Amino acid sequence: MMKPTKKPAIRMIAIDLDGTLLQDDLNISPRDMRAIREAICRGVKVVICTGRMYSTASPHVSKLGLDTPIICFNGAYIATSDKSRVLDHYAFSTSYARPIYEEARKRGLHTNYYVEDDINVPEINDIVKHYLQRIEVDVQVVEDMDAFFDMHDKLTKITVQSSDHVALDDFGRWIEETFPSELYVVKSGKFFLEVSHPYANKGTGVDKIAEHFGIPSEQVMAIGDNFNDISMFHYAGLSVAMGNAEEAVRREADVVTDTYQEDGVGKAIETYVLGGTP
């Protein structure tokens, strides 16, 4: 882990969940937990910033004992940790969702449609079954997608999934060419493509929370592993990529820590926040 040149003391840490803080069994390692709690004891704000929806992010926030707002859906939805107040919700028109659904169906790609924490799918297939096993949430099977789009004016997010990452990348380019300024398209994993409001990204989400706490970007550290984390890398004064991140993601960060299975988050916090050595 390379240590950057001296920067202002970190007062806020934005941390991604999957591929960053969570282990393969979806738990948080003891070392990561200790480092986060020690940072909190020293007055550092710790904020979870994830592509997940609120209901699947909040249990991990509770385990950490955080009372800071949760940045969900890659910044499209921000709420207090007890969900008593929604601070931001960037939703986009379903008029964009219709052609995405039709094109995805032609290409044999699976799509999920999120209305806040409600997940709607055209069918239950192996992709959905695997997703449900990992996330443990309920989904609504929509038999008539046209009726669904008529019923809802806005969506929080669309995810597109496929075991063919080349087909997924091609579809992402199609969306960007079709809706060049109307939507934000980003990969959150090799087999996951996410579509949201053009203002919704992790960078804007972290910016909002840092401003809320009166913390300048120079005193924010962002830790993540995927392409949807790059926007908060660019915002933060110190950006940390996980060792398991793709090379293209690691290049966008100031430093690289160890993998999520090797306590990379805890080691980064110990080094750059708690004053340890790499």
C-alpha positions in Angstrom: 0.0 0.0 0.0 1.6 3.2 -1.1 1.2 6.2 1.2 0.3 9.5 -0.5 1.9 12.8 0.3 0.7 14.4 3.5 -2.9 15.6 3.3 -5.3 17.2 5.8 -6.6 14.9 8.5 -9.5 12.7 7.4 -12.8 13.6 9.1 -15.2 11.4 7.0 -14.9 8.0 5.4 -17.3 6.8 2.7 -17.2 3.0 2.3 -18.7 0.8 -0.3 -20.3 -2.6 0.8 -20.0 -5.4 -1.8 -16.5 -6.2 -2.8 -15.2 -3.7 -0.3 -16.4 -4.0 3.3 -18.4 -7.3 3.1 -16.8 -10.7 3.1 -18.0 -13.5 0.8 -20.4 -14.6 3.6 -21.7 -11.0 3.8 -20.2 -10.4 7.2 -17.7 -7.7 8.2 -14.3 -8.8 9.4 -13.3 -8.2 13.0 -10.3 -6.0 11.9 -12.5 -3.9 9.6 -15.0 -3.5 12.4 -12.4 -2.5 15.0 -10.9 0.1 12.7 -14.2 1.6 11.8 -15.3 1.8 15.5 -12.0 3.3 16.5 -12.3 6.0 13.8 -15.8 6.8 15.1 -14.5 7.1 18.6 -12.0 9.7 17.3 -14.8 11.7 15.9 -14.6 10.6 12.2 -17.9 10.3 10.4 -18.3 6.9 8.7 -20.8 6.7 5.8 -21.9 3.7 3.9 -22.2 4.4 0.1 -23.6 1.5 -1.9 -25.4 0.5 -5.0 -27.8 -1.5 -2.7 -31.2 -0.4 -1.8 -31.9 0.9 1.7 -33.4 -2.3 3.1 -30.4 -4.4 2.2 -27.8 -1.8 3.3 -29.4 -0.8 6.7 -28.6 -4.1 8.5 -24.9 -3.6 7.9 -25.2 0.0 9.1 -26.9 -1.2 12.2 -24.1 -3.8 12.9 -21.5 -1.0 12.6 -23.6 1.2 15.0 -23.6 4.1 12.5 -26.0 7.0 12.9 -24.9 8.7 9.7 -27.2 8.9 6.6 -27.0 5.9 4.2 -26.2 6.6 0.5 -28.1 3.9 -1.5 -28.7 3.1 -5.2 -25.3 4.7 -6.1 -26.5 8.1 -4.7 -30.0 8.0 -6.1 -31.5 7.6 -2.7 -30.1 9.0 0.6 -31.9 8.6 3.9 -31.2 8.9 7.6 -30.1 5.6 9.3 -33.5 5.1 10.8 -35.2 6.1 7.6 -37.2 8.8 9.4 -36.2 11.3 6.7 -35.3 10.9 3.0 -32.6 13.5 2.1 -32.5 12.9 -1.6 -34.3 10.7 -4.2 -33.3 11.1 -7.8 -35.8 9.1 -9.8 -36.0 9.1 -13.6 -39.0 8.8 -16.0 -40.3 5.4 -17.0 -40.4 6.7 -20.6 -36.7 5.7 -20.7 -37.4 2.4 -19.1 -39.7 1.1 -21.8 -37.2 1.1 -24.7 -34.5 -0.3 -22.3 -36.8 -3.2 -21.4 -37.6 -3.9 -25.0 -34.0 -3.8 -26.2 -32.8 -5.9 -23.2 -35.4 -8.5 -24.0 -34.3 -8.7 -27.6 -30.7 -9.2 -26.5 -31.7 -11.8 -23.9 -30.6 -9.7 -20.9 -32.3 -9.7 -17.6 -33.6 -6.5 -16.0 -34.7 -5.4 -12.5 -36.8 -2.3 -12.0 -36.7 -0.5 -8.6 -39.3 1.8 -7.2 -37.4 2.7 -4.1 -37.1 -0.6 -2.2 -39.6 -2.5 -4.3 -37.9 -4.8 -6.9 -39.9 -5.7 -10.0 -38.9 -8.3 -12.5 -40.4 -9.6 -15.7 -39.8 -13.2 -14.6 -38.2 -15.5 -12.1 -35.1 -17.1 -13.7 -31.7 -18.4 -12.6 -30.3 -14.9 -12.3 -33.2 -13.8 -10.0 -32.9 -16.9 -7.9 -29.2 -16.3 -7.4 -29.8 -12.7 -6.6 -32.4 -13.6 -4.0 -30.1 -16.1 -2.4 -27.5 -13.5 -1.9 -29.6 -10.5 -1.0 -32.6 -12.2 0.7 -35.3 -9.9 -0.4 -38.8 -10.2 -1.9 -39.4 -9.4 -5.6 -42.6 -8.6 -7.5 -43.1 -10.6 -10.7 -44.7 -8.3 -13.3 -46.6 -10.2 -15.9 -47.5 -7.1 -17.9 -44.6 -4.7 -18.1 -46.6 -2.2 -20.2 -49.1 -2.0 -17.4 -46.3 -1.6 -14.9 -44.8 1.3 -16.8 -48.2 2.9 -17.1 -48.7 2.6 -13.4 -45.4 4.2 -12.4 -44.1 7.6 -13.5 -40.7 7.3 -12.0 -38.1 4.6 -11.2 -35.2 4.7 -8.8 -32.9 2.4 -10.7 -32.7 -0.3 -13.3 -30.2 -3.1 -13.1 -29.2 -5.2 -16.1 -27.6 -8.6 -15.4 -26.0 -11.2 -17.6 -23.3 -13.9 -17.4 -22.0 -12.5 -20.7 -20.0 -9.4 -19.7 -19.3 -8.5 -23.3 -23.0 -8.4 -24.1 -23.5 -6.3 -21.0 -20.9 -3.8 -22.0 -22.4 -3.6 -25.5 -25.8 -2.9 -24.0 -24.4 -0.2 -21.7 -23.0 1.6 -24.8 -26.4 1.3 -26.5 -28.1 3.0 -23.5 -25.5 5.8 -23.4 -25.8 6.4 -27.2 -29.6 6.3 -27.0 -29.9 8.5 -23.9 -26.6 10.4 -23.8 -27.6 13.0 -21.2 -30.9 11.6 -19.7 -29.4 8.6 -17.8 -26.4 7.6 -15.8 -25.0 4.2 -16.7 -22.3 2.4 -14.8 -20.9 -1.1 -14.1 -21.1 -2.1 -10.4 -19.7 -5.6 -11.1 -18.5 -7.7 -14.0 -22.1 -8.9 -14.6 -24.1 -5.9 -13.3 -25.0 -2.8 -15.2 -26.9 0.0 -13.3 -29.0 2.7 -14.8 -30.2 5.8 -12.9 -30.9 9.5 -12.9 -28.0 11.5 -14.5 -27.4 13.3 -11.2 -27.3 10.1 -9.2 -23.8 8.9 -8.5 -21.7 8.1 -5.4 -19.7 11.3 -5.8 -22.7 13.6 -5.6 -24.0 11.5 -2.7 -20.8 11.8 -0.7 -20.6 15.5 -1.5 -24.1 16.0 -0.1 -23.3 14.3 3.2 -19.9 15.9 3.6 -21.5 19.3 3.1 -24.2 18.4 5.6 -21.4 17.8 8.2 -19.4 20.8 7.1 -16.5 18.7 6.0 -14.5 19.7 2.9 -13.7 17.2 0.2 -10.0 17.3 1.1 -10.9 15.7 4.5 -12.9 12.8 3.0 -11.6 9.4 2.3 -13.5 7.1 -0.1 -13.0 3.3 -0.3 -14.4 1.1 -3.1 -13.8 -1.6 -5.6 -15.7 -1.0 -8.8 -16.6 1.4 -11.6 -19.5 2.9 -9.6 -17.0 4.0 -7.0 -14.9 6.1 -9.3 -17.2 9.2 -9.0 -16.5 9.3 -5.2 -12.8 8.6 -5.8 -12.8 11.8 -7.9 -14.6 13.8 -5.2 -12.6 12.6 -2.1 -9.3 14.1 -1.0 -8.0 10.5 -0.5 -9.4 7.7 -2.6 -8.6 4.0 -1.8 -9.2 1.2 -4.3 -9.5 -2.4 -3.0 -6.8 -4.9 -4.1 -9.5 -6.9 -5.8 -10.6 -4.0 -8.0 -10.0 -4.2 -11.7 -6.9 -2.4 -13.0 -8.9 0.3 -14.6 -10.6 1.1 -11.2 -7.3 1.0 -9.3 -5.8 3.5 -11.7 -8.4 6.1 -10.6 -7.5 5.9 -6.9 -4.8 7.6 -5.0 -3.8 4.4 -3.3 -4.6 0.6 -3.3 -5.2 -1.4 -0.2 -5.5 -5.2 0.2 -8.5 -7.2 -0.9 -11.8 -7.3 0.9 -10.9 -10.8 2.1 -7.6 -9.5 3.5 -9.1 -6.7 5.7 -8.3 -4.0 3.1 -10.8 -1.5 4.6 -9.4 -1.9 8.1 -5.8 -1.6 6.9 -6.6 1.5 5.0 -8.3 3.1 8.0 -5.4 2.2 10.3 -2.9 3.7 7.9 -4.5 6.9 6.7 -6.9 7.7 9.6 -5.6 6.1 12.8 -2.0 6.8 12.2 -0.6 3.3 11.7 1.9 2.2 9.1 1.2 0.5 5.8 
